[in-house]
Amino acid sequence: MYDYVILGGGIVGISTAWQLKKKQPDASILLLEKESRLASHQSGHSSGVIHAGAYYAPGSLKAKFCKTGAAATIQFCAENDIPFEQCGKLLVATNKLEHERMLALFERAKENGLDVELIDADGLHRLEPNISGIGAVLVKSTGIVDYRRICQRMAEQFQEMGGEIRFDSCVTDLRESADSIEVSIADAEAIETQFLITCAGLNADRATSMLDIDIDFRIIPFRGEYYRLAASKNDIVKHLIYPIPDPDLPFLGVHLTRMIDGSVTVGPNAVQGWKREGYGRININVRDVIDMLRFPGFWKVALGNLRTGLAETRDSLWKPGYLKRVQKYCPSIRLQDLEHYPAGIRAQAVLRDGTLVHDFLFAQSPRSLHVCNAPSPAATSAIPIGEYICDKVAAAQNPESAARG
């Protein structure tokens, strides 16, 4: 019998386990990961950006978590000798509509308390000679890091405090009683826990449904495809270069990202995924497809964004189309500069009415808490998210105390 079992070895699950063990050093805590290593999915396929929080609605959990998370991430890296760099980000406008959106983003960033600066075309050229635009917002605190290394160090500290991690542990069933939750693991004996926390990412809906909790959402996977620039282009930019995003879409557009290893990636796009863990070129999973097609929210999202979806799919299949998106603000990049780089999958929670869930979403039962949606930038925000989850767990276990507090 464990005091706590946590499902999911991504950065949110690891951060939660690490902080829960610090808050309750005598508690027995087990982290279960179905893969053979940590950060195998979203956490390990991210662009490695420490986001500042320029995009998010002031006062939202995303804005709060991102700003505090960036500071906490940098502090954790400094304390644990993990390389990072605050190189800054430029949000580049290339036409009049984007310039209007850029000014709105600038005001939002100031409301969120960020150190930002408006840059005109001449200033942009001085900062980044290879970038073309009519203006930009400089977000000075944005940085880069390797989130796998952060996950690994948090996990090591969790284990040093007495926490336990089991790999290759795919959970097949959950059964809740008045006293505990039984966790069934493929090819292994079931284990029991006083309280369960799921941070299952791409399988968040399935993990929650195992306890027959009524949910009104499904995880719809969106595949983000990247390229890496040829090594000869590693010095093409000094900052991260982002386009001005469409406010009606949850994606930030194809951008140039300096990586902590010195390389530069291009991407991601956002195409419909037909396999939740599909990182290869052609990926289809029958169960995943059936689950999507049976869910009304999928059809409403697909039909409501048909034109955008078709354009994303076209450019996914036709490399010159992808290149055109980059040349919009960096015309010196050529087709031969785009080299293969692993894709990522975004777990997008969608409600039955077709609403894309942009903020955090949780579900509960008497002995469980489920992180149903931890939206980007969850990696940047993982430390405050983990603390928030620990507080919610404490409140769930002591509702009378929480009510008095």
N, C-alpha and C positions, 0 to 999 in steps of 0.2 A: 504494500500500500504506500503510494507516494502522496505527499502533501499536494504537489502540483505536477501535472504533465503538460508540456507545451508541444504542440504539433507545428513543425515548420522550422527549418534551419536556414531561412533567409535572414536578412539583417533585422527585420522587425521582431521575429521570433527570438533571435539571439540576444538582441538588446533587451527584450522583455525578461528573458531568463537571467541574464547578467544582473539587471537591476533588481529583480525580485529576490535573487540570492543575496544581494547586498542589503536589501531591506529586511530580509528574514533569513539570517545566516544559519539558523538551526533547522530550517525547512528542508525536506527532501524534494528535490526538483529534478525532473527528467525531461530532456529535450529529445524529441523523436524527429528524425529526418529520413525520408524515404530514399534519398539518393546516397551515394557513397562518400559525398563530401558536402560541406556547407556552401551556401550561396550558389547553388547550381542553376537557379532560374533567374528571376528578375534582378536579384541583387548582384549576380555575377555577370549579367549581360547589360548593365547600365552603362551610360556614357562616362561615368566617373566624375560628374560635375557636383560641386558643393554649391547648391543654388542659394541665392540671397533672398528670394521671395518677392521679386518685382511684379509678378503676374497676378497675385492672389488678392481676393477681396479683403480690404482692411477689416480686421476684427474676426475673420474666419479662423477656424482651427488650422487650416493650411498655412495662412500667413503667419500665425503665431508660432506654429511648430517649425516652419522653415527658418525663420529668423533665429530663434533660440537653438534650433538644431544645427545650423551652420556654425554658430559660435561653439557649441558643445562638440561638434565633430572636429573642428580645428584644435580645440583644447585636448581632446582625446588623442589626436595624432601627435601633437607636441609632446604629450606625456609619455607616449609609447614609441617614439622614434619612427613614426610612419610618415613617409614623404608626402607632402602636399604643397600646393602653390596657389596663392591668391593672385591669379593673373588678370582677373577682371573679365567682364563680358560686354560686348557691344551689340545692342539691338539696332539693326540697320534698316532704315526705310529707303525704298528705291522708287516710290512714286507718291503722288499726292494723298491717295487713300491711306497708304501705309504711314505717311507722315502724320496724318490726323490721329491714327491709332497709336502711333509712337508717342505723341504728346499726351494722350490719355494714359498710356502706360507710365510715362514719366511722373504724372501727378499721382497715380496709384502708388508708385514706388516711394514717393516722398511721404504719402500718407502712412505707408508701412514703416517709415523711419529709416529708410535706406540712404546711403551716401551715393547719390546719382548725379550725373552731369549731362546736360544737353550739349551735343556736339553738332556743328554745322558741317557742310560738305568739305570745306577746306580743312577743318579740324580732324575730320575722319580720315582724310587723305594723309595728314601728317602722322596720325597714329598708326594707320594701316594702309600703306601705299598700294597694296594689292586688292583693296576692297573698294567697291564703287557704291555710292549712295548719296542721297540728298540730305541726310542727317542721321543721327544715331543717339541713343541713350547709353552712356557709359555707366555700368553697374560695377562699382569698384571692388566690392567684397566677394564676388563670385570666385570660386576656386576649383581645383581639380585634385583628385585623389584616387587610389585603388581601393574600392569598397570591399573587395575580397580580403584584403589585408586587415581592414577594420574588423570584419566578421571573425576572422581567424583569431585576432588578439582578444576580442571580447569573449569568444568561446574559451580561449585558454584561461582567462581570468575567472570565468564562470566555473571551469573545472578545478582550478586552483583553490576556489572557495568550497569545493565539495560537490558541485553540480555534476550531473551525469548526462552524457550525450550518447545516443545510439544511432548508428547509421544503418542504411539498408532496412529500414523499418517502415514498411508501407501499412498504414492503418486501413483495415477493411470494414470495421464496424465499431460503433459506440453504443453503449447501453447505460442509461442513467437510472439509478435507484435513489431512494431517500438518503442513503448513506454514502454513496460513491458513484463513480463512473467507471465502467469496465471498458478498456481499450483493447480491441482485438487487432493483432498484428499478423500479417501474412507469414506463414511458416514459423510461427513462434507462439509461445504461451501468452494468453491475455494478461494484462496488468491492470491494477486498480489505482485510482487516484481520488483524493478528496475533492480536487478541483481541476478542471480542464481549461486550457487556453489554446485556441487554434489561431495560427497565423499562416494559413495555408495558401495564400496568394492565388495562383491560377486555379486552385481547387477549393477556394473558400466556400462557395455555395454547396459543394458536395460534402465537405466536412461538416458544415452546419446542419445540412439535411439529414445526416446520419442520426441525429438526435431528435428527428421529427419536429424540429423548430420550423414554424411557418415563415417562409421568406418570400419576399416579393421581388426578388432580383435573380439574375443569373450572371455568371462571368462570361463575357464575350471576349475572346482573344483577338488582339490586333498585333500583327507582325510588323516589327520595325527593322528595316533592312539598312545596313551600313556599307560603306566602302571605307578603305583606308587609303590615304594619299601615298603616292610613291615617296620613298625616303628623301628624294631630292627636293621635295616640297615641304619638308618638316619645318622650315623657317618661313613659310608663306604668311603666317599671321603670328602676332604676339598675344592677342586676346582670344577669347572664345567669340565666334561670330554667329549671331542668331538673326534670322529674319523676323519681321514683325508678324506675330501670329494672328490668325483669324479668330476673333473673340467667340465665334459661334462653335468652334471646334476645340476639343480637349488636347490637341497636339500642337507642338511648338514649331513644326516645320523642319525642313532639312537645314542643318547647321554645320559649321566647321568647329570641331572640338579638339583642342590640344589635350593630349593624354599625358599622364604623369610619366610615362616611359619615353616621351619625346616625340611620339608619332602624332599624326593628325587624322581624325576620322571625319567622314562626311555622312550625315544622316541624323535621325532615321526618317524614313517615310512612314506611312501608316496604312497597311493593307489588311483586309479581312483575313484572319487566321482560321484555318480549318482543322487545326490541331493545337491543343492548349500548350503542348511542349514541343512544338514543331520548329526546330532550328535549322533543318536542312533546306534544300532548294524546293523540293516538292514534299508537302506535308499534308496528309489527310488522315484523320482518325474517325472511324465510323461513329463511335459513341459521342464524340465531341460534336460532330456534325448534326446528328439526330437531336441532341440536347438543344442545340441552337435553333434548328428548324422548327422544333415544337414550342419554342418560347415566343409569345407574341411581341415582346419587346425587341427581339432581334429584327423582325420584319419591319417594325416601325423605324428603327435606326437605319436599316439598310435602304429602305425606300425614301426616307427623309434626307439621306445623304448620298443618293444614287450617283449624282454627277461627280461629286468629290471622290467617291469610292472607285468609280470607273477610271478617273484620272490617275489616282494612286496606283491602281492595278496596271494600267497602261505603262506608266513610268517604271514600275517594278519589272515588267517584262522587257521594256525597251530602254536600254542604258542611256542613249542620247537624251531621252526625255528627263531622266533623273539628273543628268549632267546640266541640263538647261536650268533646273531649279537652283543649282549652285552658281552657275555663271551669271545669274541675275545680279548677284552682289560680288562675285569673284570671277571675273571673265578670263583670267589667265589659266584657269584649270582646264585641262584637256582630257579627252576620253581615256587616253592611255595612262593618265594619272590615277584613275580609280581602280584600286586593287581590292581583292576579296577581303571581307571582314565578317565575323560571325553576326548573325541576326539576333534580335531579342524579341520577346513576346510580352505585351502589356496586358495585364488582367484588368479589363474594364468592366466594372459592375454596371449593369443596365436594369432599370426597373421594368415591370410588366407593361407600363404605358409608354415605354420607349425613352424615358428620361435617362440620360447618362449621369451617373453618380460622380460628382466632382469632388466631394468632400468625404470625410471618414464615415464609415458605416459599421455599426456593431449589432450583434444579436446576443441574446442571453437565455440561459435556462437556470434553474436554481443552483446548479453546480458547474456551470460552464460560461465562458465568455468567448465570443467569436469575432475576430477582426475580419469583417466581410469585404471591406474596401479600404485599402491604405494607398491613396492616390499619389502620383508623382507630385512632389519629390520625397517619397517615403525614405529613400536612402539618406538624403540630407537630414531628414527630420527623425531618424530612427531613435535617437536617444530621448528626446522629449515624448515621442510616441510611446516608447517602452515605459517611461515613467507614468504617462497618462493611463496606460493599460494596467499597470500595477495599482494605481489609485482606484480604477474601476473595479478591479478584482477585490480590493479591500472593501470597497463600498458594497459589492455584491455579497460578500461573506458576512458583513456586519451592517446590515441595512439600518438598524436602529441608531447605531453610532453615527453613520453617515448622515442620517436625517437630522440628528442633533447638531452635527458639525455644520 
